[in-house]
């Protein structure tokens, strides 16, 4: 009989999470209710302290809706999204899919997320037939500590809260973060000390994965889970050089683009590399998700681009 600690140790080793601990992202968050052909309803599992819907939830659910309208033998190629209104966490979201084009190699779907009779989000998703490519190249995997050697997010926050030099305003924010039941595991690479936060570049890396087991299954579902994960702990990268100089009341996503390059599993550790190369009123954040392998030189499976507004 496995103990709770045995299960935790098995999941932290980098292999499959225990199969009896299914990911809530699949069983609940990304499990849409069909209402009619190409029309779905979704409910909410978690939303931020801003009391607005989490952008990653809307992106992931929209991709699930689009994926339901294509055949099983095609894979997600890319998606390009626009957030047009704030999401209301008090009511469900309706997802309406338009089958824009179904081709032999590529197919395109348009998705509209609706609340109160108005669109809050629109998305174009493309799908393609898997085929070998004669042209291949990739960036090298950054040399970083493996996730097994890093503190999990909860332990790291607890460590910060025990620091007597931590300012009270940051202590309040960390306590709020610690209280959130987020279905994602995160481990920061080279986490800063309290004193280092004052002079950081707009770059950071995380190891991320979905909590619980998803399995091989449909690779499109792993893309949907990655789409959910992609919007978490991303926008804060643009604020790293400004924490003690500017007071930002809130930030909102304007659009969100992703490209999927290779198969991966979202319940295995992925290195999330984020940077903000430019910032003014509108900020640009770029990111790569790279899957962990023994060779430490995996292909970048996902690229992201996100302009945001302060």
C-alpha positions as CSV (number, residue, x, y, z in Angstrom):
1,X,0.0,0.0,0.0
2,X,1.5,3.4,-1.0
3,X,1.5,6.1,1.5
4,X,0.8,9.8,0.7
5,X,4.5,10.5,0.9
6,X,5.2,7.6,-1.5
7,X,2.8,9.1,-4.0
8,X,4.3,12.6,-3.6
9,X,7.9,11.2,-4.1
10,X,6.8,9.3,-7.2
11,X,5.4,12.4,-8.8
12,X,8.4,14.5,-7.9
13,X,10.8,12.1,-9.6
14,X,9.9,13.4,-13.1
15,X,8.0,10.3,-14.3
16,X,4.3,9.8,-14.6
17,X,2.2,11.1,-11.7
18,X,0.2,8.5,-9.9
19,X,-2.7,7.4,-12.2
20,X,-5.3,7.6,-9.4
21,X,-4.6,11.3,-9.0
22,X,-6.2,12.5,-12.2
23,X,-5.5,16.1,-13.2
24,X,-8.4,18.5,-12.3
25,X,-7.6,20.4,-15.4
26,X,-8.9,17.4,-17.5
27,X,-11.7,16.2,-15.3
28,X,-13.1,19.7,-14.5
29,X,-11.6,22.8,-15.9
30,X,-11.3,21.7,-19.5
31,X,-14.3,19.4,-19.5
32,X,-16.9,21.4,-21.6
33,X,-20.6,20.7,-21.6
34,X,-22.0,20.3,-25.1
35,X,-25.2,22.3,-25.7
36,X,-25.5,22.0,-29.5
37,X,-23.3,21.4,-32.5
38,X,-20.1,23.5,-32.0
39,X,-21.6,25.2,-28.9
40,X,-20.3,24.5,-25.4
41,X,-20.6,25.7,-21.8
42,X,-17.8,25.8,-19.3
43,X,-17.7,26.5,-15.6
44,X,-14.8,27.8,-13.4
45,X,-12.4,26.0,-11.1
46,X,-10.2,28.8,-9.9
47,X,-9.9,32.6,-10.6
48,X,-7.4,35.2,-9.4
49,X,-7.8,37.6,-6.5
50,X,-8.7,40.3,-9.1
51,X,-12.2,38.6,-9.3
52,X,-11.8,38.3,-13.1
53,X,-11.7,35.1,-15.0
54,X,-8.2,33.6,-15.4
55,X,-7.0,34.2,-19.0
56,X,-5.4,30.8,-19.3
57,X,-8.7,29.1,-18.4
58,X,-10.4,30.9,-21.3
59,X,-7.6,30.1,-23.8
60,X,-7.5,26.5,-22.8
61,X,-11.3,26.0,-22.9
62,X,-11.5,27.8,-26.3
63,X,-8.9,25.4,-27.7
64,X,-10.8,22.4,-26.3
65,X,-13.9,23.6,-28.1
66,X,-12.0,24.1,-31.3
67,X,-10.3,20.7,-31.1
68,X,-13.7,19.0,-30.7
69,X,-14.6,20.1,-34.3
70,X,-11.6,18.5,-36.0
71,X,-10.6,14.8,-36.6
72,X,-8.5,12.9,-34.2
73,X,-5.5,12.6,-36.6
74,X,-4.7,16.3,-36.8
75,X,-2.6,18.2,-34.2
76,X,-2.7,21.7,-32.9
77,X,-0.5,24.0,-34.9
78,X,-1.1,27.5,-33.4
79,X,-3.6,29.8,-31.9
80,X,-4.0,33.6,-31.9
81,X,-6.3,35.1,-29.3
82,X,-7.7,38.5,-28.3
83,X,-9.2,39.4,-24.9
84,X,-11.9,41.9,-25.5
85,X,-13.8,42.1,-22.2
86,X,-13.2,41.1,-18.6
87,X,-14.6,37.7,-17.8
88,X,-17.3,37.4,-15.0
89,X,-16.5,34.5,-12.6
90,X,-20.2,34.5,-11.4
91,X,-21.6,33.0,-14.6
92,X,-20.6,30.2,-17.1
93,X,-18.9,31.0,-20.4
94,X,-20.4,29.9,-23.7
95,X,-17.9,28.8,-26.5
96,X,-19.2,29.0,-30.1
97,X,-17.0,27.4,-32.8
98,X,-17.0,28.3,-36.5
99,X,-15.5,25.8,-38.9
100,X,-13.7,28.4,-41.0
101,X,-11.8,25.9,-43.2
102,X,-11.2,22.1,-43.3
103,X,-8.3,21.3,-45.7
104,X,-6.2,18.3,-46.4
105,X,-3.2,19.6,-44.5
106,X,-4.4,22.5,-42.4
107,X,-7.7,23.3,-40.8
108,X,-8.8,26.6,-39.2
109,X,-11.4,27.1,-36.5
110,X,-12.7,30.4,-35.0
111,X,-13.9,30.4,-31.4
112,X,-15.9,33.1,-29.6
113,X,-16.3,33.1,-25.8
114,X,-19.5,34.8,-24.7
115,X,-20.9,36.1,-21.5
116,X,-24.0,38.4,-21.0
117,X,-24.6,38.1,-24.7
118,X,-21.3,39.7,-25.7
119,X,-17.9,38.3,-26.7
120,X,-15.3,38.4,-24.0
121,X,-12.6,36.6,-26.1
122,X,-12.1,35.6,-29.7
123,X,-9.6,33.1,-31.0
124,X,-8.3,31.6,-34.3
125,X,-6.8,28.1,-34.0
126,X,-5.1,26.1,-36.7
127,X,-4.6,22.4,-36.9
128,X,-2.4,20.3,-39.2
129,X,-1.7,16.8,-40.3
130,X,1.5,15.4,-38.7
131,X,4.2,15.0,-41.3
132,X,8.1,14.8,-41.3
133,X,10.0,17.9,-42.1
134,X,13.3,17.9,-44.1
135,X,14.3,21.2,-42.4
136,X,15.0,21.0,-38.7
137,X,16.9,23.2,-36.2
138,X,16.4,24.3,-32.6
139,X,17.9,26.4,-29.8
140,X,19.9,24.6,-27.2
141,X,18.2,23.8,-23.9
142,X,19.3,26.3,-21.2
143,X,21.6,24.7,-18.6
144,X,19.6,25.0,-15.4
145,X,19.0,22.9,-12.2
146,X,16.5,20.1,-12.7
147,X,13.1,20.4,-11.0
148,X,14.0,17.6,-8.6
149,X,16.6,19.9,-7.0
150,X,14.4,22.9,-6.6
151,X,11.9,24.1,-4.0
152,X,8.2,23.9,-5.0
153,X,6.2,27.2,-5.1
154,X,4.5,26.6,-1.7
155,X,7.8,25.9,0.1
156,X,9.5,28.9,-1.6
157,X,6.6,31.3,-0.5
158,X,6.8,30.0,3.0
159,X,10.6,30.7,3.0
160,X,10.0,34.3,1.8
161,X,7.3,34.8,4.5
162,X,9.8,33.7,7.2
163,X,12.2,36.5,6.1
164,X,12.0,39.3,8.7
165,X,13.2,41.8,6.0
166,X,10.1,41.2,3.8
167,X,8.0,44.3,3.4
168,X,4.4,44.0,4.6
169,X,2.9,44.8,1.3
170,X,4.7,41.9,-0.3
171,X,3.8,39.7,2.7
172,X,0.1,40.3,2.1
173,X,0.5,39.4,-1.6
174,X,2.4,36.2,-0.9
175,X,-0.2,35.1,1.7
176,X,-2.9,35.5,-0.9
177,X,-0.9,33.5,-3.5
178,X,-0.3,30.7,-0.9
179,X,-4.0,30.4,-0.2
180,X,-4.9,29.9,-3.9
181,X,-5.7,26.3,-5.0
182,X,-4.0,26.4,-8.4
183,X,-4.0,23.2,-10.5
184,X,-0.4,23.8,-11.6
185,X,3.0,22.8,-10.1
186,X,5.7,25.5,-10.4
187,X,9.4,25.5,-9.4
188,X,11.4,28.7,-9.9
189,X,14.9,28.4,-11.4
190,X,17.3,30.6,-9.4
191,X,14.6,32.2,-7.2
192,X,15.7,35.7,-6.0
193,X,16.2,36.6,-2.4
194,X,14.2,39.5,-0.9
195,X,17.1,41.9,-1.5
196,X,17.6,40.7,-5.2
197,X,14.0,41.6,-6.1
198,X,15.0,45.3,-6.2
199,X,17.3,44.9,-9.2
200,X,16.1,42.1,-11.5
201,X,16.1,41.8,-15.3
202,X,12.8,41.1,-17.0
203,X,13.6,37.5,-17.5
204,X,12.8,34.4,-15.4
205,X,12.5,30.6,-15.8
206,X,10.2,28.1,-14.2
207,X,9.7,24.4,-14.3
208,X,5.9,23.8,-14.7
209,X,3.5,20.9,-15.1
210,X,-0.2,20.1,-14.5
211,X,-1.0,18.7,-11.1
212,X,-2.1,15.1,-11.3
213,X,-2.1,12.5,-14.1
214,X,-3.2,13.1,-17.7
215,X,-1.5,10.2,-19.6
216,X,-0.6,9.8,-23.2
217,X,-4.1,10.2,-24.5
218,X,-4.9,12.8,-27.1
219,X,-2.0,15.1,-27.7
220,X,-4.5,17.9,-28.3
221,X,-5.6,17.7,-24.7
222,X,-1.9,18.3,-23.6
223,X,-1.9,21.4,-25.8
224,X,-5.1,22.6,-24.1
225,X,-3.5,22.1,-20.7
226,X,-0.4,23.9,-21.8
227,X,-2.5,26.8,-23.1
228,X,-4.1,27.0,-19.6
229,X,-0.6,26.9,-17.9
230,X,0.9,29.4,-20.3
231,X,-0.9,32.4,-18.8
232,X,0.0,31.8,-15.2
233,X,3.0,33.6,-13.7
234,X,3.8,35.1,-17.1
235,X,2.8,38.8,-16.9
236,X,4.8,39.4,-13.8
237,X,8.0,39.0,-15.9
238,X,7.5,42.5,-17.3
239,X,7.3,44.0,-13.8
240,X,10.5,42.6,-12.4
241,X,12.7,45.7,-13.1
242,X,10.0,48.0,-11.6
243,X,8.8,46.5,-8.4
244,X,10.1,49.3,-6.2
245,X,9.8,52.1,-8.7
246,X,6.2,51.9,-10.0
247,X,2.9,51.0,-8.4
248,X,0.8,48.9,-10.8
249,X,-2.8,48.4,-9.8
250,X,-3.6,45.7,-12.3
251,X,-2.5,44.3,-15.7
252,X,-4.6,42.9,-18.4
253,X,-3.8,40.7,-21.4
254,X,-4.5,42.2,-24.8
255,X,-3.8,39.1,-26.9
256,X,-2.1,35.8,-26.6
257,X,-0.4,33.7,-29.4
258,X,1.0,30.2,-29.2
259,X,2.8,27.9,-31.7
260,X,3.1,24.2,-31.0
261,X,6.1,22.5,-32.6
262,X,6.5,19.0,-31.2
263,X,4.5,16.4,-29.1
264,X,4.9,16.7,-25.3
265,X,3.1,15.9,-22.1
266,X,1.7,18.7,-19.9
267,X,1.8,16.4,-16.8
268,X,5.6,16.1,-17.2
269,X,8.0,18.9,-16.3
270,X,8.5,21.6,-18.9
271,X,10.9,24.5,-18.6
272,X,9.1,27.8,-19.0
273,X,11.4,30.6,-20.2
274,X,9.9,34.1,-20.1
275,X,11.3,37.5,-21.0
276,X,9.9,41.0,-21.6
277,X,12.2,42.7,-24.2
278,X,10.4,46.0,-24.3
279,X,7.9,47.9,-22.0
280,X,6.1,51.1,-22.1
281,X,2.3,51.5,-21.7
282,X,2.0,48.3,-23.7
283,X,4.4,45.6,-22.7
284,X,5.6,42.6,-24.7
285,X,6.2,39.3,-23.1
286,X,7.8,36.3,-24.9
287,X,8.2,32.8,-23.7
288,X,9.2,29.2,-24.6
289,X,8.1,26.0,-23.1
290,X,10.7,23.2,-23.4
291,X,10.1,19.6,-22.4
292,X,12.5,17.9,-20.0
293,X,14.5,15.0,-21.4
294,X,17.5,13.0,-20.2
295,X,19.6,14.6,-23.1
296,X,18.8,18.1,-21.7
297,X,18.5,19.4,-25.3
298,X,14.8,19.0,-26.2
299,X,13.0,20.9,-28.9
300,X,11.1,24.0,-27.9
301,X,7.6,22.6,-28.0
302,X,5.8,25.9,-27.7
303,X,6.5,29.5,-28.4
304,X,4.3,32.3,-26.9
305,X,3.9,36.0,-27.6
306,X,1.7,38.2,-25.4
307,X,1.2,42.0,-25.5
308,X,-0.3,43.3,-22.2
309,X,-1.6,46.6,-21.0
310,X,-1.1,48.3,-17.6
